């Protein structure tokens, strides 16, 4: 699932390319009977409402909150997009496929230009915004888990998808004291799971929690209340460092994620532990080996020597 660095990278691209443009049409084939009468474009009635709210409106800004993309319109509406497990947003000129092309490829929308948008990971187009410059903002989502809704901008912070979220870890106002306070809301929790809990800290997921704990010398099964202050401080610094690096490298494309130009990020080339099972620990002087365990249905990767279990 795209985490804070990937969502930030996407939002930065949206801000660069589409702010100032108007939405002239929107198309989707996300529909599912499982979402009947739900606030979700997968419900056909809700999608009709969604279209009425956004067509003709101008995009005035975009921001990230946790793992959500928020696209603000000039009519006091905000489009919320959560890319979930396999979604990513792209920008460029697209066209509807011909019946023959669709029979051969099953693709409904095709990029007009050669280049990264034609990466096979980018072909699962299930949502298309047509823009006033005749280009498109689209979402590729092979497993169709993505969520898209429209909200009154003034009601964003009280909305059920946003009101429960914890602080943003890269905000300058988020200091070490704040970090300790939010962690101790879950004193008996396992630290990896607590770091990934969006009500505790916003935006951290499976990949970056592994890398953060590696840098902090803390085992993922450590109990929050037992971790020493020295290691908590290392963890706090590591959060700032690792997430910032993730943004600098354009996100992590271990799986499906691509930026709005259809290009891979490169953070996955800099993993120390995530999916590095069986390799020697890269920390200088450490004789350890990278191990993998299951924790809450997710994999946790760590060094079996320098990451201490508290």
Secondary structure, 3 states (H helix, E strand, C coil): CCCHHHHHHHHHHHHHHCCCCEEEEEEECCCCHHHCCCCCCCCHHHHHHHHHHHCCCEEEEEEEECCEEEEEECCCEEEEEECCCCEEEEEECEEECCHHHHHHHCCCEEECCCCHHHCHHHCCEEEEEEECCCCEEEEEECCCCCEEEEEEHHHHHHCCCCCCCCEECCCCCCCHHHHHHHHHHHCCCEHHHHHHCCCCEECCCHHHHHHHHHHHCECCCCEHHHCCHHHHHHHHHHHHHHHHHHHHCCCCCCCCCCCCCCCCCCHHHHCCCCCCCCCECCCCCCCCEEEEEEECCEEEEEECCCCECC
